[in-house]
Structures are given as structure tokens and as C-alpha cells.
Amino acid sequence: MKTLVLVHGYFGGGSQWAAQKVAFGDQFQVITPDLPGFGDNSRSTAPETIKGFAINVFRQLDALGVHRFHLAGHSMGGMIVQEMVALAPERIQKLVLYGTGPLGLMPGRFETIDESRRAVQEQGVETTGRRIAATWFMQGESGQGYDVCAALASRATLQAALAGLTAMESWSGVAALPGIKSPTLVIWGDGDRAYLWPQPEQLWHGIEGAKLAVIPGCAHAIHLEKPHLFNSMLADFLLES
């Protein structure tokens, strides 16, 4: 059985992929690691670089004896998986870059990295995490799946919340895009306020042969807002020969 690794993003956690574990569990060994400082891994110290997060995911997979796998990353997790491909391209079979881009500073984001940093420091992790999570849904706090994201955001440590922002703002994967040779699918919701269209567009054009799926009426958390549509897109890509 092939392995599918799903990497969450900032203020996320492995449990956000519960519907995908059910949907793909018969076809793949589905692994949903928690990044250090987030989710069930909140006792670990988070690195301050995207490369550091990538190395941590590799270590978790090595501990499970997993060498070759399909790889998907959401948001900051999309940056992490791009770094994983750069570090060990021979280990990645197919690649999914979802709600993400090649620029950690995220031009046009709903607020700047510095504004998020000040909010975390002044208002705390839980308040800031819940507010940011609301921007990931077309219906804000009423969006399907918001409660899952809000609960996960509140579990992040202050150290991880700040480290994640530092890691993103200092990272760019633009130069590495031409070197990505794994078959790649870019997924983006047309209402995404974190990664505006130029970001997924740059992935799509920058990675040779990349495929693009634009999901209408969704923001940043398509796998929660429209899970059946997200899963269908993912299955079509992963299962095609």
C-alpha cells in the first residue's frame, strides 16, 4: 500500500485531516504528522525556519520507516513540503500544493506577518488563532469546519506561534520551483485571503507540468468547507496512472 503524507499549516494540526484519513484510508497509509509546537506535538520546540520544519517531518517519517510517499501540504505546510522536495526529491512520488505559494511573506495577505506577530504577543495565542482561523472560511466563524481550526489554533504554544511567523517571513521557494520534478497538483480556493491568486499561479507556471484546480466559493480551508470536492480532486490526481 502506498503512503500519503498530509502536512498541516500554521495554527493547524494533524487531526484537521480526519475526513481525508477516512476517505483515503482504504487506498493509502495516511500519515498526518503534527508539527512541533502544534496539535499533539505542542510539547516540542518549533524551529524558526521552514527547512527546520521539513527536517522534522522527515524525522517523523523515518521513525515510522516510511521512505517513499505521496506528499501534500496546506498553507505553511505547503511551504514545508516544497522544502522537503528540495531536500530529498527522490522520496516524493506525487506532490500536492494546497492553499499555498512560493513566497513566505504572502503578498496581499489579510494582514502582514508583523501584524500577526504583534497580535499574538499582545492578545495571546487563542484569541489571535481563532480570529485568523475565521479568515480561512467564506462564512467566517459560521463556516463548516471553523470549530476544528479554532480548537487546534488554541493548542499552539506561544513559542511555536512566533517561530512559525519567523519561519515564513524568511522563506522563499521561488528559485527551487524549476527543480521540482514530481507530478504536482496545485489546489486553490478562489476566496483565499491568505494566498492571493499570484501565489498559486506562480506555482502552476513555475513547476513544469503542474496541474491546477481552482475551487469556486471556497476560502483557505477547502478540505473542511467542501471536503467531498476536495477529496475528489485529490483522488483523481493521486490515483491516475
N, C-alpha and C positions, 0 to 999 in steps of 0.2 A: 504494500500500500504506500502510495506517495504521501509526502508530508506537506501541509500548508501551514505557514507561519504568518500570523496576523499581529502586527505591531501597532499598539495604540499611540496616541499623541499626548500633547500637553494637557495636564489635568485629567488624563484618562486612566484606564486600567484594563487588564485582560478580560475582566468579566463583561465589558461592554460588547464583546463579540459572542454573547450567549446564543443568539439566533443563528449565527453563522456556524457555530460548533454543532448545532442541531442539524442545520441544513446540509452541511458537508461532511458530517461525521461518518457516513456510510462509505464515502468515496476517498476520504483523506484522513490521515492522522493530523488533527487540527491542534496546533500549539499556539497559545495566546499568552506570551510572557508579560509579566508586569515589569515595567522599567523601574530602576532603583529610585526610591523616594515616592513611588506612586502605587496605588492599589494595594495588593497583598505584599508588596515589596517595600513598604514605607519605612521599614527599619534600616534599609540600606542607604548609604550616602550617594546622592546623584552626582554624576560627573558634570563638568561645566563645558563640555564640548560634545558636538554631535558624534564625532568619532568615538568618544568615550562611551556614549550610549550604544553605539553599534558594536563595539568590542564586548560590552556587557551582554548583549543579546546573543552574540556568538558563543560566549562562555556558557550561557544558559542552555543553548542548543548542544554544545559539546558535552555538557554534563548529562544530557539525555541520549547521547550517542547519535545525534542527528547531523548528517553531513551535507546531503543534497536535499533541496526543498524548493517549493514554490514560496514566494515571499510577497506579502502585501503590507503597505504601511499607510497609516492615516495621519494627515496633518504633520505635526512634528515627527511622527513615526514614519512619514513619507520621506523626510529628510534623512532619518536614521537608516532606512533601507537603501536609499541611494548611496549612502556611505558604505553600507555593507557590501553592495555590489562593487564599489571601487576597491574595497579591501580584499575581497575574495570572490571574484566573478565566477570562478569555476563551481562554486557551491550553489549558485542560484539558478533554478530552472526557468520558471516564468516569474515576471515581476509585475506587481500592480501598484501604481502610484495614485493614491486616492485622496482627494481634497488637500492637495499639497502642491509644492512648487520647488524650484531650484534655488530660491533666494530666502534665506532665513529672516531677513528684515521684513519680508512680506509687504511690499509697497501697496499702499491703499487700504491696509488692514483697518478694521473698525476702530482701532486705537493703536498708537505706537507701542513698541516694546517698552520704552521708557515709561509711558503712561501705565502700562500693566504692572511694571515693576513698582512704581510709586503706590499703586492701588494695593498690591499685595502687602507692602510694608506698612501702609497706613490703615488699611481696612481689614487686613487679615486674609488668610487663605480661603476660608469657607465663603465669606461674603464675595470676594473677588471671583472665586471659582464659579459660584452659582451665577453671578452676573455674566461672566464670559460664556458659560455654557448656554445661556439663553440666546446668545448671538448665533449659535450653531443651528438654530431651528427657525423655520419660516414663521412659526406661531409663537416664538419665544418660549416663555415658561409653560405655555399650554401645549407645546409641541410633543408629539409622540416620542418618548424616549428621553425627554428632558430630565425626568427624575433620576434616571440611571446615571446620566452625566453629572448632575448636580451632586449626587451622593458620592460618586467617585472623586470629583473635584475636591470635596471637603476632606478626603482622606489623604491628600497630598501633604507632604511636610513643607514647612516654610523654606527649608534649605533647598528642596527639590524644585519648588515653585520659582525660586530665584535662579537656581542653577539652569533650569530649562530655558528661561528667558535669555540668560547669558550665552548658552549654547547656540540658540537660534540666531541671535543677532550677529554672532561672529562667524557664521557659516555661509558658504556659497557652494553649490554643486554644479554651477553652470559649466565650468571647464571640463567636468567629468562626463557630461551628457553624451558626447560622441563616442565615448568608450563603453557605453552600456550596450551589450550585445544580446542580452537575454530578451526573448519576446516580451514586450511590455504593453500594458493597458493603462491608460490614464483615465480616471473617473473623476468627474467634477459636477457639482450641483450648480445650476445657473443662478441660485440665490446666495452663493457662498460669500460671506462678508470678511472672511479671514484671508482667503487666497482669491484675488480677483482674476478675471479671465487671462490677462497676460502671463500669469504663472503657469497654469496648466497648458496654455498654448505653447509656452517655451519648452515644456517637457515634450509635448507632442511633436513639435518640429525639431527639437534638439536630439531626440533619440531615434535613430534610424529604424523605420518600420513600425514605430509605435502606433497603437490603435487608440482611439478616443471615444469615450462615452460621456455625453453631456446629459444629465438627468434634469428634466424640467420640474419646476415647482419644489425644489429642494435647496436647502442651505448647506451647511458644513457636515451634517451627520446623516447622510443618505441611508446608511445601513440601519439606522433607527427610525428615520422618518418614513422611508419606503423600502423596508427590508426585502420584500419579495422581488421588487425590481432590481435592487442592488444585487441580491443573490443570483438572479437570473443572468445579469451581465457578467458576474464573476464566474459562474458555472460555464457559460458559453465560451469564455476565454480560456479557462483552465482545462476544460475537457476536450477542446478541439485538438485534433492531431497536428 
